[in-house]
């Protein structure tokens, strides 16, 4: 298949621009808070670091993370807020953040989305993941 190089390059550039546009839309979607007073109070208006775990009662990996989140909370106390959201009970929040696989964990700092990950994680893995955000928040406050 000998394609015209200019046509091939145009297709590559078009694909990259499309991917960039989708990424920008997702970033904008994550930084536009959902219209939900419950979420607003617990995540968007909450100062500091908030970890949001999306899951469901029927999901074994989601249930297994519950003890990891409790351990993490006991390690960090008021320095880390943890919010668990059942995608079956609050599907509008899952839809807003494009949650397609669970468990899915998002990090917010001072109400702004900063990072996300998919899959079950141990308390140690979550601690290592959140630590730079906690350190950043502590440094900014002092």
C-alpha positions as CSV (number, residue, x, y, z in Angstrom):
1,X,0.0,0.0,0.0
2,X,1.8,3.0,-1.3
3,X,-0.1,6.0,0.1
4,X,0.7,9.6,-0.7
5,X,2.9,10.8,2.1
6,X,1.0,14.1,2.3
7,X,-2.3,12.2,2.7
8,X,-0.8,9.9,5.3
9,X,0.7,12.8,7.3
10,X,-2.6,14.7,7.1
11,X,-4.4,11.6,8.6
12,X,-1.8,11.3,11.4
13,X,-2.1,15.0,12.2
14,X,-5.9,14.8,12.1
15,X,-5.9,11.8,14.5
16,X,-3.6,13.6,16.9
17,X,-5.8,16.7,16.9
18,X,-8.8,14.6,17.6
19,X,-7.1,12.8,20.5
20,X,-6.0,16.2,21.9
21,X,-9.5,17.5,21.6
22,X,-11.0,14.5,23.4
23,X,-8.3,14.9,26.1
24,X,-9.1,18.6,26.5
25,X,-12.9,17.9,26.7
26,X,-12.2,15.3,29.4
27,X,-10.0,17.7,31.3
28,X,-12.6,20.4,31.1
29,X,-15.3,17.9,32.2
30,X,-13.2,16.9,35.2
31,X,-12.7,20.5,36.2
32,X,-16.3,21.5,35.8
33,X,-18.1,20.4,39.0
34,X,-21.3,18.4,38.7
35,X,-24.5,20.0,39.7
36,X,-24.9,18.0,42.9
37,X,-25.0,19.7,46.3
38,X,-23.9,16.6,48.2
39,X,-20.8,16.2,46.0
40,X,-20.2,20.0,46.1
41,X,-20.1,20.0,49.9
42,X,-17.9,16.9,50.3
43,X,-15.5,17.3,47.5
44,X,-15.5,20.7,45.6
45,X,-15.9,23.0,48.6
46,X,-13.7,20.8,50.9
47,X,-10.3,22.3,51.5
48,X,-7.2,20.1,51.1
49,X,-7.0,16.6,49.6
50,X,-10.1,14.6,48.9
51,X,-9.9,11.0,47.6
52,X,-13.1,9.9,45.8
53,X,-13.6,6.2,45.2
54,X,-16.3,5.2,42.7
55,X,-17.5,1.6,43.2
56,X,-20.6,-0.6,43.7
57,X,-21.8,-3.1,46.4
58,X,-21.8,-5.9,43.9
59,X,-18.1,-5.3,42.9
60,X,-15.7,-7.5,44.9
61,X,-12.6,-5.4,44.1
62,X,-14.5,-2.3,45.2
63,X,-15.5,-3.9,48.5
64,X,-11.9,-5.1,49.0
65,X,-10.8,-1.4,48.9
66,X,-13.0,-0.5,51.8
67,X,-10.4,-1.7,54.4
68,X,-7.6,0.0,52.5
69,X,-9.4,3.3,52.6
70,X,-10.1,2.9,56.4
71,X,-6.4,2.2,56.9
72,X,-5.5,5.3,54.8
73,X,-7.9,7.4,56.8
74,X,-6.4,6.3,60.1
75,X,-2.9,7.1,58.9
76,X,-3.8,10.7,57.7
77,X,-6.7,11.7,59.9
78,X,-8.0,15.1,59.0
79,X,-5.3,15.6,56.4
80,X,-7.1,13.4,53.9
81,X,-10.9,13.3,53.3
82,X,-12.2,10.1,51.7
83,X,-15.6,10.0,49.9
84,X,-17.0,6.7,48.6
85,X,-19.6,6.9,45.8
86,X,-21.8,3.9,44.7
87,X,-22.2,4.2,41.0
88,X,-25.6,2.5,41.2
89,X,-26.9,5.0,43.7
90,X,-25.4,8.1,42.1
91,X,-25.1,7.3,38.4
92,X,-25.1,11.0,37.4
93,X,-21.8,11.5,39.2
94,X,-20.2,8.4,37.5
95,X,-21.5,9.7,34.2
96,X,-20.1,13.2,34.8
97,X,-16.6,11.9,35.5
98,X,-16.7,9.3,32.7
99,X,-16.5,6.3,35.1
100,X,-16.6,3.2,32.9
101,X,-14.6,0.8,35.1
102,X,-14.7,0.3,38.8
103,X,-13.2,0.7,41.2
104,X,-12.0,4.2,40.1
105,X,-10.3,6.6,42.4
106,X,-10.0,10.3,41.8
107,X,-8.0,12.9,43.7
108,X,-9.1,16.5,44.2
109,X,-7.0,19.2,45.9
110,X,-8.9,22.3,47.0
111,X,-11.8,21.2,44.8
112,X,-9.8,20.7,41.6
113,X,-9.3,17.3,40.0
114,X,-5.7,16.4,40.0
115,X,-5.3,12.6,39.3
116,X,-7.2,9.4,38.8
117,X,-6.6,5.6,38.7
118,X,-8.5,2.5,37.9
119,X,-8.5,-0.7,39.8
120,X,-8.3,-1.9,43.4
121,X,-5.3,-0.7,45.4
122,X,-3.8,-1.6,48.8
123,X,-3.5,1.0,51.5
124,X,0.2,1.2,50.9
125,X,-0.2,1.8,47.1
126,X,-2.9,4.5,47.8
127,X,-0.6,6.1,50.4
128,X,2.3,6.3,48.0
129,X,0.0,7.7,45.3
130,X,-1.6,10.4,47.5
131,X,1.6,11.4,49.4
132,X,2.9,14.0,47.0
133,X,-0.5,15.8,47.0
134,X,-0.6,15.8,50.8
135,X,3.0,17.1,51.0
136,X,2.1,19.8,48.4
137,X,-0.9,20.9,50.4
138,X,1.0,20.9,53.7
139,X,3.8,23.0,52.2
140,X,1.4,25.5,50.7
141,X,-0.4,25.9,54.1
142,X,2.8,26.6,56.0
